[in-house]
Amino acid sequence: MPKFSPLCFDLPINPSIQVMRSLDSYNDVELKKFKINKKHFSNIIYRQNKEINKSFIVRKNWEKFIENNWYLKKNKPSIYFYKISKPTKQIIGFIGSLSTHDFFNNNITMHEQTYSKRVQHMTNYIKTVKIQAEPVMVIHESPLPVTLKLNEIENKKCSVDFEFEETRHQLWRLNETQNKILETWSQKQNYFHLADGHHRTECMINLSKEIKADFPVSTFLVHQNQISLNSFVWFSKNNIDISIQLKLVDKLIELGAIKFSNTNESVIDFSLIVKINNSFYGLMIQESKKETIPNYINNFILKDFNKIQKTLEYRPNLGSPKILKTTLSESLAFYMKPISKQSLFNNAKNKIFLPAKSTYISPKMLTGMVVSSLVNI
């Protein structure tokens, strides 16, 4: 059974002007603006010269931040209660660690496949930089133990309290008794579920196999009612030959797709929307134990179009399908209806995996808010 444990974290001295969203959510112009502030975490990980891909530079940058006391080392292992307060919603959870052993043994399920090249690249990167800058997110299904009184935790002084992008972030350090309650409760759970961070987790498992020892994976643990399930849009930037487009249209019609106007109110009723040039096609797909919408795209729609499969890119699908006419310029795109939580959990427990980058689960963790160092690599 999974064991949620304390971990040593390094914290920024002024998080509101040091932390960031994930690196890939910013463009180069935005990142260059961050570099004006020498203490900003992007100065550790962002490469202005993209021809240089030297992980040891990132490590040296991190060492400089520690030497300058821009991040404060916390040598005592800790678990933090974490509250995210938005104008319309609050999200709570705990930041600590889970072992690679529990991921490997499926005590913590995983629901998506990964890109092997990306995992290998990240493995080599982590071996050099030796830090985890952003916790993975893990879901628990059962309620927290009643003996863990959240109001008592919140009555203590915050370890970290700051505003970032109109959202308040607060961390409270748990005491030894609270740590033990959470650890004991976690070991009674049949499963946890990895929500976000499949590539990072696979990377840590790889490292664990290499040195034949378990690693602690920096983790944000949240209850299932705290998450929102979205999906990615899969799209191709490449111009697709007209003959291929016609074959794709024929395939969609064969599968029962309905062509519609992108202003049609019934758009939201479709499980999957496919855009080919300026035309839209909607499909109703029954969810089952054997087939999910992302798998359906690969196994049925794109079965005979391997070149297209390999060139698909992705971005979060956070808006309403009704805005298709203003958001999509690609010649080919797939808008997927998010999978349900229950289907996600059931598939994960039965080791039925979605293709990589099928789900987009919120909330997303900040980079650089809690950094954990890796030892014995």
URCOR-V456821 format. One record per backbone hydrogen bond with DSSP energy under -0.5 kcal/mol. CO is the residue of the C=O (numbers start at 1). NH is the residue of the N-H. E is the energy in kcal/mol with one decimal. If there is no record, write none. Layout:
BEGIN
co->[CO	CO]
nh->[NH	NH]
e->[E	E]
END
This chain:
BEGIN
co->[2	3	5	7	9	10	11	12	14	15	15	18	20	22	23	27	28	29	30	31	33	34	36	37	40	41	41	42	46	48	49	51	53	54	54	55	56	57	58	59	60	61	62	63	64	65	65	66	70	71	72	73	75	78	79	80	80	81	82	83	83	84	84	85	89	91	93	94	94	95	96	97	98	99	99	100	101	102	102	103	107	107	109	111	114	115	116	117	118	119	120	121	122	123	124	125	125	126	130	131	132	133	136	137	137	138	139	140	145	147	148	149	150	151	153	160	162	164	167	168	169	170	171	171	172	175	176	177	178	179	180	181	182	183	185	186	192	193	196	197	198	199	200	201	202	203	204	205	206	207	208	208	215	216	217	218	219	219	220	220	221	222	223	224	228	228	230	231	232	232	233	234	235	236	236	239	241	241	242	243	244	245	246	247	248	249	250	251	252	253	258	260	261	264	265	266	267	271	272	273	274	274	275	276	279	280	281	282	283	283	283	291	292	293	294	295	296	296	297	302	305	305	306	307	308	308	309	313	315	316	317	320	321	323	323	324	324	327	331	332	333	334	334	335	340	341	342	343	344	345	346	347	348	351	354	355	358	360	362	366	367	369	371	372]
nh->[4	5	97	78	74	371	72	15	17	18	19	41	367	25	26	31	32	33	34	35	36	37	38	40	43	44	45	46	48	50	52	53	55	57	58	59	60	61	62	63	64	65	66	67	68	70	71	69	13	73	11	75	77	7	174	82	95	172	93	85	170	86	91	168	86	84	82	96	221	80	219	5	217	102	103	104	105	107	108	106	109	192	194	354	116	119	120	121	122	123	124	125	126	127	128	128	129	130	374	133	372	368	220	195	196	222	193	224	148	149	150	153	154	155	156	171	169	167	164	85	162	83	159	160	81	179	180	181	182	183	184	185	186	187	188	189	109	139	137	201	202	203	204	205	206	207	208	209	210	211	212	213	100	218	98	136	96	221	138	222	94	140	226	227	230	362	360	317	234	336	315	334	313	331	332	241	244	245	246	247	248	249	250	251	252	253	254	255	257	256	282	280	264	267	268	269	270	337	283	335	276	281	333	279	276	260	274	258	271	272	285	288	296	297	298	299	300	301	302	305	308	309	310	311	311	312	312	235	233	318	231	323	324	326	327	327	328	329	277	236	275	234	336	273	344	345	346	347	348	349	350	352	351	353	113	358	232	230	228	369	20	12	10	132]
e->[-0.5	-0.6	-2.0	-2.3	-0.8	-2.3	-2.9	-0.5	-1.7	-1.4	-2.4	-2.7	-3.2	-2.2	-1.6	-2.1	-2.2	-1.4	-1.5	-1.1	-1.4	-1.7	-0.8	-1.9	-2.1	-2.1	-1.1	-2.7	-0.6	-1.0	-1.7	-0.6	-0.7	-1.1	-0.9	-1.9	-2.4	-2.5	-2.3	-2.4	-2.0	-1.9	-2.1	-2.5	-2.2	-2.5	-0.9	-1.4	-2.1	-0.5	-1.9	-0.7	-0.6	-2.2	-2.9	-0.5	-2.9	-2.3	-1.8	-0.6	-2.2	-0.6	-2.5	-2.5	-3.4	-3.3	-3.1	-0.6	-3.4	-2.5	-2.5	-2.6	-3.7	-0.9	-1.2	-2.8	-1.9	-2.0	-1.6	-1.4	-0.5	-1.8	-3.1	-3.4	-0.7	-2.3	-2.5	-2.4	-2.5	-2.5	-2.3	-2.0	-2.9	-1.9	-0.8	-0.9	-2.7	-2.2	-2.5	-0.6	-2.3	-2.6	-3.2	-3.1	-1.6	-2.7	-2.2	-1.8	-1.6	-1.1	-0.8	-1.4	-2.5	-1.1	-1.3	-2.7	-3.1	-0.7	-3.0	-2.8	-2.3	-2.4	-3.0	-1.5	-3.0	-2.6	-2.2	-2.1	-2.2	-2.6	-2.7	-2.3	-2.4	-1.7	-1.5	-1.5	-2.6	-3.5	-2.1	-2.3	-2.5	-2.0	-2.0	-2.4	-2.4	-2.1	-2.2	-2.2	-2.1	-2.1	-0.9	-1.6	-2.3	-0.6	-1.7	-2.5	-2.2	-0.6	-2.7	-0.5	-2.1	-2.5	-2.3	-1.1	-0.6	-2.5	-1.8	-3.0	-0.6	-0.5	-1.4	-3.2	-3.5	-0.5	-0.7	-0.5	-0.5	-2.3	-2.2	-1.7	-2.4	-2.4	-2.4	-2.2	-2.4	-2.6	-2.4	-1.7	-2.7	-1.4	-2.9	-0.7	-1.9	-1.5	-0.8	-1.9	-1.8	-2.5	-2.7	-3.2	-0.5	-2.4	-1.7	-2.1	-2.4	-2.1	-3.0	-2.5	-1.7	-1.9	-0.6	-1.7	-2.8	-2.2	-1.8	-3.4	-2.1	-1.4	-3.1	-1.8	-0.5	-1.9	-2.0	-0.8	-1.0	-0.7	-0.9	-2.1	-3.7	-0.8	-0.7	-2.0	-1.5	-1.4	-1.0	-0.7	-1.6	-0.6	-3.1	-2.2	-2.8	-1.8	-0.6	-2.6	-2.4	-2.8	-2.7	-2.8	-2.2	-2.6	-1.8	-3.4	-1.4	-0.7	-2.8	-0.5	-1.0	-1.8	-2.1	-0.5	-1.7	-0.6	-3.4	-3.0]
END
